[in-house]
Amino acid sequence: MNQQVSGAGGEQNRTSVERGGDRELVVTRTFNAPASTVYKAWSQPELLQRWWVPKSASGISLVSCEMDVRTSGKYRLEFGAGGSDTMAFYGKYLEVVPNKRIVWTNDEGDEGAITTVSFEDQGGKTLLRFHESYPSKEALEEALQGSAAALPEQLEQLDELLSRKGT
């Protein structure tokens, strides 16, 4: 699977989604913002809530976003679709290097992945690398049909947020 998606305004920013082997997913994208700004969008709950849920997931919202973004900290994201039923995603941060890298677990199921997001400064722009390592080929296949399929849209929404003044 290799998917290319254009950036906001037809710019040359592209989201690349690829397999990194039998159990790995690798997503890359360059943003026209410094690494510190992109890092904030991943580490501050009030910013993450503004771009994380794909707009195409109509009716779904991020109803709760708790993030203690530090090594050994925990997170819990709770999604709802208008009713009383919600779905939670949670885990812990294995490594946090401000403006450089965030590594976390996805503990909500037996097939949870380890996610690493790195922010590489490129002279005022940021090369973002999103890497997920799954415990099995089957878990990767399931992710490619589900949550991973939304990543290009999510990163496009992040790009739109970053392009606004005052982010």
Accessible surface in RSA format (square Angstrom, percent):
REM  Atomic radii and reference values for relative SASA: ProtOr
REM  Chains: A
REM  Algorithm: Lee & Richards
REM  Probe-radius: 1.40
REM  Slices: 20
REM RES _ NUM      All-atoms   Total-Side   Main-Chain    Non-polar    All polar
REM                ABS   REL    ABS   REL    ABS   REL    ABS   REL    ABS   REL
RES MET A   1    91.46  47.4  44.66  29.6  46.80 111.4  55.57  47.2  35.89  47.6
RES ASN A   2    96.86  66.8  61.98  59.9  34.87  84.0  25.94  62.4  70.92  68.5
RES GLN A   3    64.89  36.3  60.98  44.6   3.91   9.3  23.90  50.9  41.00  31.1
RES GLN A   4   101.35  56.7  73.28  53.6  28.08  66.8  47.35 100.8  54.00  41.0
RES VAL A   5    42.32  27.8  38.47  34.8   3.85   9.3  42.32  36.8   0.00   0.0
RES SER A   6    54.53  46.1  45.77  61.1   8.76  20.2  16.21  34.5  38.32  53.7
RES GLY A   7     5.36   6.6   0.00   N/A   5.36   6.6   0.00   0.0   5.36  12.0
RES ALA A   8    20.91  19.2  16.93  26.1   3.97   9.0  20.90  29.4   0.01   0.0
RES GLY A   9    84.62 104.4   0.00   N/A  84.62 104.4  43.86 120.4  40.76  91.3
RES GLY A  10    57.41  70.8   0.00   N/A  57.41  70.8  30.06  82.5  27.35  61.3
RES GLU A  11    77.42  44.4  68.38  51.7   9.03  21.5  36.36  70.3  41.06  33.5
RES GLN A  12   142.98  80.0 124.26  90.8  18.72  44.6  66.37 141.3  76.61  58.1
RES ASN A  13    10.01   6.9   8.58   8.3   1.43   3.4   1.43   3.4   8.58   8.3
RES ARG A  14    94.88  39.8  85.53  43.6   9.35  22.3  26.34  36.0  68.53  41.5
RES THR A  15     0.00   0.0   0.00   0.0   0.00   0.0   0.00   0.0   0.00   0.0
RES SER A  16    17.04  14.4  16.79  22.4   0.25   0.6  11.39  24.3   5.65   7.9
RES VAL A  17     0.14   0.1   0.14   0.1   0.00   0.0   0.14   0.1   0.00   0.0
RES GLU A  18    68.61  39.4  68.34  51.7   0.27   0.7  11.01  21.3  57.60  47.0
RES ARG A  19   102.71  43.1  80.10  40.8  22.62  53.8  36.27  49.6  66.44  40.3
RES GLY A  20    34.57  42.6   0.00   N/A  34.57  42.6  18.24  50.1  16.33  36.6
RES GLY A  21    42.78  52.8   0.00   N/A  42.78  52.8  37.10 101.8   5.68  12.7
RES ASP A  22    95.54  66.9  83.23  82.8  12.31  29.1  17.29  40.7  78.25  78.0
RES ARG A  23   109.47  46.0 107.40  54.7   2.07   4.9  20.79  28.4  88.68  53.7
RES GLU A  24    56.79  32.6  56.79  43.0   0.00   0.0   6.09  11.8  50.70  41.4
RES LEU A  25     0.18   0.1   0.18   0.1   0.00   0.0   0.18   0.1   0.00   0.0
RES VAL A  26    39.08  25.7  38.36  34.7   0.72   1.7  38.36  33.3   0.72   2.0
RES VAL A  27     0.00   0.0   0.00   0.0   0.00   0.0   0.00   0.0   0.00   0.0
RES THR A  28    34.79  24.7  34.57  35.0   0.22   0.5  19.13  25.7  15.66  23.7
RES ARG A  29     2.42   1.0   0.00   0.0   2.42   5.8   2.42   3.3   0.00   0.0
RES THR A  30    34.18  24.3  32.75  33.2   1.43   3.4  16.25  21.8  17.93  27.1
RES PHE A  31     0.08   0.0   0.08   0.0   0.00   0.0   0.08   0.0   0.00   0.0
RES ASN A  32    77.01  53.1  48.78  47.1  28.23  68.0  31.19  75.1  45.82  44.3
RES ALA A  33     5.92   5.4   4.03   6.2   1.88   4.3   5.92   8.3   0.00   0.0
RES PRO A  34    64.36  46.9  64.36  58.7   0.00   0.0  64.36  53.1   0.00   0.0
RES ALA A  35     9.02   8.3   7.84  12.1   1.18   2.7   7.84  11.0   1.18   3.1
RES SER A  36    45.31  38.3  43.24  57.7   2.06   4.8  23.63  50.3  21.67  30.4
RES THR A  37    29.79  21.2  29.31  29.7   0.49   1.2  11.48  15.4  18.31  27.7
RES VAL A  38     0.00   0.0   0.00   0.0   0.00   0.0   0.00   0.0   0.00   0.0
RES TYR A  39    21.81  10.2  21.81  12.4   0.00   0.0  16.04  12.1   5.78   7.1
RES LYS A  40    96.80  47.2  96.80  59.4   0.00   0.0  40.94  36.9  55.86  59.5
RES ALA A  41     0.04   0.0   0.04   0.1   0.00   0.0   0.04   0.1   0.00   0.0
RES TRP A  42     9.22   3.7   3.91   1.9   5.31  12.5   3.91   2.1   5.31   8.6
RES SER A  43    15.46  13.1   7.82  10.4   7.64  17.6   4.23   9.0  11.23  15.7
RES GLN A  44    62.58  35.0  62.58  45.7   0.00   0.0  15.66  33.3  46.92  35.6
RES PRO A  45    37.53  27.3  37.53  34.2   0.00   0.0  37.53  31.0   0.00   0.0
RES GLU A  46   104.21  59.8  98.50  74.5   5.71  13.6  60.73 117.5  43.47  35.5
RES LEU A  47    17.40   9.7  17.40  12.4   0.00   0.0  17.40  12.2   0.00   0.0
RES LEU A  48     8.38   4.7   8.38   6.0   0.00   0.0   8.38   5.9   0.00   0.0
RES GLN A  49    78.01  43.6  57.41  42.0  20.60  49.1  13.68  29.1  64.33  48.8
RES ARG A  50   134.16  56.3  98.50  50.2  35.65  84.9  46.46  63.5  87.70  53.2
RES TRP A  51     1.72   0.7   0.29   0.1   1.42   3.3   1.65   0.9   0.07   0.1
RES TRP A  52    42.61  17.1  42.51  20.6   0.10   0.2  33.18  17.7   9.43  15.3
RES VAL A  53    25.73  16.9  16.94  15.3   8.79  21.2  17.15  14.9   8.59  23.3
RES PRO A  54    19.40  14.1  18.40  16.8   1.00   3.6  18.40  15.2   1.00   6.2
RES LYS A  55   145.03  70.8 120.33  73.8  24.70  58.8 100.85  90.8  44.19  47.1
RES SER A  56    88.04  74.4  52.77  70.4  35.27  81.2  49.90 106.3  38.14  53.4
RES ALA A  57    29.38  27.0  16.45  25.4  12.94  29.4  27.20  38.3   2.18   5.8
RES SER A  58    99.88  84.4  74.38  99.3  25.51  58.8  47.09 100.3  52.79  74.0
RES GLY A  59    61.32  75.6   0.00   N/A  61.32  75.6  41.96 115.1  19.36  43.4
RES ILE A  60    78.61  44.7  66.39  49.5  12.22  29.5  66.42  47.8  12.20  33.1
RES SER A  61    54.39  46.0  52.07  69.5   2.32   5.4  41.33  88.0  13.06  18.3
RES LEU A  62    19.11  10.6   2.35   1.7  16.75  42.1   2.35   1.7  16.75  45.1
RES VAL A  63    82.35  54.2  47.28  42.8  35.07  84.5  53.48  46.5  28.87  78.3
RES SER A  64    29.43  24.9  24.35  32.5   5.08  11.7  19.68  41.9   9.75  13.7
RES CYS A  65    18.94  14.3   0.27   0.3  18.67  43.9   0.27   0.7  18.67  20.1
RES GLU A  66   103.35  59.3  98.50  74.5   4.85  11.5  44.03  85.2  59.32  48.4
RES MET A  67    32.09  16.6   5.89   3.9  26.20  62.4   6.62   5.6  25.46  33.7
RES ASP A  68    60.98  42.7  55.90  55.6   5.08  12.0  27.53  64.8  33.45  33.4
RES VAL A  69    30.56  20.1   6.27   5.7  24.29  58.5   6.27   5.4  24.29  65.9
RES ARG A  70   132.83  55.8 130.92  66.7   1.91   4.6  57.45  78.5  75.38  45.7
RES THR A  71    70.48  50.1  58.85  59.7  11.63  27.7  49.63  66.7  20.86  31.5
RES SER A  72    79.73  67.4  60.92  81.3  18.81  43.3  32.64  69.5  47.09  66.0
RES GLY A  73     1.21   1.5   0.00   N/A   1.21   1.5   1.21   3.3   0.00   0.0
RES LYS A  74   142.97  69.7 138.19  84.8   4.78  11.4  82.22  74.0  60.76  64.7
RES TYR A  75    15.31   7.1  10.25   5.8   5.06  13.2  11.74   8.8   3.57   4.4
RES ARG A  76    93.13  39.1  93.13  47.5   0.00   0.0  28.57  39.0  64.57  39.1
RES LEU A  77    15.83   8.8  15.83  11.3   0.00   0.0  15.83  11.1   0.00   0.0
RES GLU A  78    39.05  22.4  39.05  29.5   0.00   0.0   1.26   2.4  37.79  30.9
RES PHE A  79    30.14  15.1  28.51  17.7   1.63   4.2  28.57  17.3   1.57   4.5
RES GLY A  80     6.00   7.4   0.00   N/A   6.00   7.4   6.00  16.5   0.00   0.0
RES ALA A  81    71.10  65.4  46.75  72.2  24.35  55.4  46.76  65.8  24.35  64.5
RES GLY A  82    81.75 100.8   0.00   N/A  81.75 100.8  42.64 117.0  39.11  87.6
RES GLY A  83    58.96  72.7   0.00   N/A  58.96  72.7  38.46 105.6  20.49  45.9
RES SER A  84   112.89  95.4  75.89 101.3  37.00  85.2  56.43 120.2  56.46  79.1
RES ASP A  85   124.68  87.3 113.82 113.3  10.86  25.7  39.27  92.4  85.41  85.2
RES THR A  86    66.05  47.0  31.85  32.3  34.21  81.5  19.40  26.1  46.65  70.5
RES MET A  87   120.55  62.4 116.49  77.1   4.06   9.7 101.14  86.0  19.41  25.7
RES ALA A  88    22.97  21.1  10.29  15.9  12.68  28.8  10.29  14.5  12.68  33.6
RES PHE A  89    69.46  34.8  69.46  43.0   0.00   0.0  69.46  42.1   0.00   0.0
RES TYR A  90    85.64  40.0  85.64  48.7   0.00   0.0  53.25  40.0  32.38  39.9
RES GLY A  91     5.80   7.1   0.00   N/A   5.80   7.1   3.44   9.4   2.36   5.3
RES LYS A  92    86.84  42.4  86.84  53.3   0.00   0.0  51.16  46.1  35.68  38.0
RES TYR A  93     9.57   4.5   8.50   4.8   1.08   2.8   3.57   2.7   6.00   7.4
RES LEU A  94    77.30  43.1  57.89  41.4  19.42  48.8  61.27  43.0  16.03  43.2
RES GLU A  95    63.10  36.2  63.10  47.7   0.00   0.0  24.29  47.0  38.81  31.7
RES VAL A  96    19.39  12.8   4.14   3.7  15.24  36.7   4.14   3.6  15.24  41.3
RES VAL A  97    52.44  34.5  51.64  46.7   0.80   1.9  52.44  45.6   0.00   0.0
RES PRO A  98    85.62  62.4  77.07  70.3   8.55  31.1  77.07  63.6   8.55  53.2
RES ASN A  99    58.15  40.1  56.88  55.0   1.27   3.1  11.43  27.5  46.72  45.2
RES LYS A 100   115.59  56.4 112.98  69.3   2.60   6.2  64.87  58.4  50.71  54.0
RES ARG A 101    83.74  35.2  83.74  42.7   0.00   0.0  13.46  18.4  70.28  42.6
RES ILE A 102     1.86   1.1   1.86   1.4   0.00   0.0   1.86   1.3   0.00   0.0
RES VAL A 103    15.67  10.3  15.67  14.2   0.00   0.0  15.67  13.6   0.00   0.0
RES TRP A 104    28.80  11.6  28.80  13.9   0.00   0.0  21.86  11.7   6.95  11.3
RES THR A 105    10.82   7.7  10.82  11.0   0.00   0.0  10.82  14.5   0.00   0.0
RES ASN A 106    26.84  18.5  22.95  22.2   3.89   9.4   5.56  13.4  21.28  20.6
RES ASP A 107    62.12  43.5  43.27  43.1  18.85  44.6  18.84  44.3  43.28  43.2
RES GLU A 108    64.71  37.2  35.97  27.2  28.74  68.4  21.78  42.1  42.93  35.1
RES GLY A 109    43.02  53.1   0.00   N/A  43.02  53.1  32.91  90.3  10.11  22.6
RES ASP A 110   145.68 102.0 112.94 112.4  32.74  77.4  34.43  81.0 111.26 111.0
RES GLU A 111    86.45  49.6  76.94  58.2   9.51  22.6  46.94  90.8  39.50  32.3
RES GLY A 112    27.04  33.3   0.00   N/A  27.04  33.3  11.36  31.2  15.68  35.1
RES ALA A 113     4.78   4.4   2.49   3.8   2.29   5.2   2.58   3.6   2.20   5.8
RES ILE A 114    67.99  38.7  67.31  50.1   0.68   1.6  67.31  48.5   0.68   1.8
RES THR A 115     0.05   0.0   0.05   0.0   0.00   0.0   0.00   0.0   0.05   0.1
RES THR A 116    33.78  24.0  33.57  34.0   0.21   0.5  20.61  27.7  13.17  19.9
RES VAL A 117     0.00   0.0   0.00   0.0   0.00   0.0   0.00   0.0   0.00   0.0
RES SER A 118    25.65  21.7  25.65  34.2   0.00   0.0  19.37  41.2   6.28   8.8
RES PHE A 119     4.24   2.1   0.00   0.0   4.24  11.0   0.30   0.2   3.94  11.3
RES GLU A 120    73.52  42.2  68.32  51.7   5.19  12.4  34.16  66.1  39.36  32.1
RES ASP A 121    82.62  57.9  61.07  60.8  21.56  51.0  20.28  47.7  62.34  62.2
RES GLN A 122    81.38  45.5  59.74  43.7  21.63  51.5  28.34  60.3  53.04  40.2
RES GLY A 123    77.29  95.3   0.00   N/A  77.29  95.3  42.42 116.4  34.86  78.1
RES GLY A 124    42.01  51.8   0.00   N/A  42.01  51.8  29.43  80.7  12.58  28.2
RES LYS A 125    98.61  48.1  98.61  60.5   0.00   0.0  50.00  45.0  48.61  51.8
RES THR A 126     0.00   0.0   0.00   0.0   0.00   0.0   0.00   0.0   0.00   0.0
RES LEU A 127    26.95  15.0  26.80  19.2   0.14   0.4  26.80  18.8   0.14   0.4
RES LEU A 128     0.00   0.0   0.00   0.0   0.00   0.0   0.00   0.0   0.00   0.0
RES ARG A 129   100.26  42.1  99.56  50.8   0.70   1.7  30.46  41.6  69.80  42.3
RES PHE A 130     6.40   3.2   6.39   4.0   0.01   0.0   6.40   3.9   0.00   0.0
RES HIS A 131    55.87  30.5  55.87  38.8   0.00   0.0  41.68  43.0  14.20  16.5
RES GLU A 132    18.24  10.5  18.24  13.8   0.00   0.0   0.00   0.0  18.24  14.9
RES SER A 133    33.28  28.1  29.99  40.0   3.30   7.6  12.31  26.2  20.97  29.4
RES TYR A 134    14.36   6.7  12.59   7.2   1.77   4.6  11.47   8.6   2.89   3.6
RES PRO A 135    63.87  46.5  37.55  34.2  26.32  95.7  44.01  36.3  19.85 123.4
RES SER A 136    25.48  21.5  22.51  30.0   2.97   6.9  24.58  52.4   0.90   1.3
RES LYS A 137   114.17  55.7 112.01  68.7   2.16   5.1  58.86  53.0  55.31  58.9
RES GLU A 138   125.08  71.8 119.07  90.1   6.01  14.3  69.02 133.5  56.06  45.8
RES ALA A 139     5.63   5.2   1.05   1.6   4.58  10.4   3.49   4.9   2.14   5.7
RES LEU A 140     0.17   0.1   0.17   0.1   0.00   0.0   0.17   0.1   0.00   0.0
RES GLU A 141    72.47  41.6  72.15  54.6   0.32   0.8  42.87  82.9  29.60  24.2
RES GLU A 142   129.56  74.4 119.93  90.7   9.63  22.9  46.82  90.6  82.74  67.6
RES ALA A 143    10.64   9.8   4.94   7.6   5.69  13.0  10.63  15.0   0.01   0.0
RES LEU A 144     7.71   4.3   3.11   2.2   4.60  11.6   3.11   2.2   4.60  12.4
RES GLN A 145   147.31  82.4 118.42  86.5  28.90  68.8  46.86  99.7 100.45  76.2
RES GLY A 146    39.52  48.7   0.00   N/A  39.52  48.7  33.30  91.4   6.21  13.9
RES SER A 147    83.23  70.3  63.87  85.2  19.36  44.6  57.84 123.2  25.38  35.6
RES ALA A 148     1.71   1.6   0.00   0.0   1.71   3.9   1.34   1.9   0.37   1.0
RES ALA A 149    50.47  46.4  34.00  52.5  16.46  37.4  34.35  48.4  16.12  42.7
RES ALA A 150    26.72  24.6  20.78  32.1   5.94  13.5  26.44  37.2   0.29   0.8
RES LEU A 151     6.63   3.7   6.63   4.7   0.00   0.0   6.63   4.7   0.00   0.0
RES PRO A 152     5.58   4.1   5.58   5.1   0.00   0.0   5.58   4.6   0.00   0.0
RES GLU A 153    51.88  29.8  46.00  34.8   5.88  14.0  32.34  62.5  19.55  16.0
RES GLN A 154    10.06   5.6  10.06   7.4   0.00   0.0   0.04   0.1  10.02   7.6
RES LEU A 155     0.21   0.1   0.21   0.1   0.00   0.0   0.21   0.1   0.00   0.0
RES GLU A 156    33.00  18.9  33.00  25.0   0.00   0.0  24.23  46.9   8.77   7.2
RES GLN A 157    13.75   7.7  10.51   7.7   3.24   7.7   7.58  16.1   6.16   4.7
RES LEU A 158     0.00   0.0   0.00   0.0   0.00   0.0   0.00   0.0   0.00   0.0
RES ASP A 159     7.34   5.1   7.00   7.0   0.34   0.8   0.05   0.1   7.30   7.3
RES GLU A 160    54.08  31.1  52.94  40.1   1.15   2.7  18.98  36.7  35.11  28.7
RES LEU A 161     1.70   0.9   1.69   1.2   0.01   0.0   1.69   1.2   0.01   0.0
RES LEU A 162    19.66  10.9   3.92   2.8  15.74  39.6   4.07   2.9  15.58  41.9
RES SER A 163    86.31  72.9  48.23  64.4  38.08  87.7  45.09  96.0  41.22  57.7
RES ARG A 164   121.44  51.0 110.78  56.5  10.67  25.4  53.89  73.6  67.56  40.9
RES LYS A 165   205.79 100.4 174.09 106.8  31.70  75.5 124.65 112.2  81.14  86.4
RES GLY A 166    88.25 108.8   0.00   N/A  88.25 108.8  43.99 120.7  44.26  99.1
RES THR A 167    44.19  31.4   3.54   3.6  40.64  96.9  15.37  20.7  28.81  43.6
END  Absolute sums over single chains surface
CHAIN  1 A     8535.5       6544.9       1990.5       4399.5       4135.9
END  Absolute sums over all chains
TOTAL          8535.5       6544.9       1990.5       4399.5       4135.9
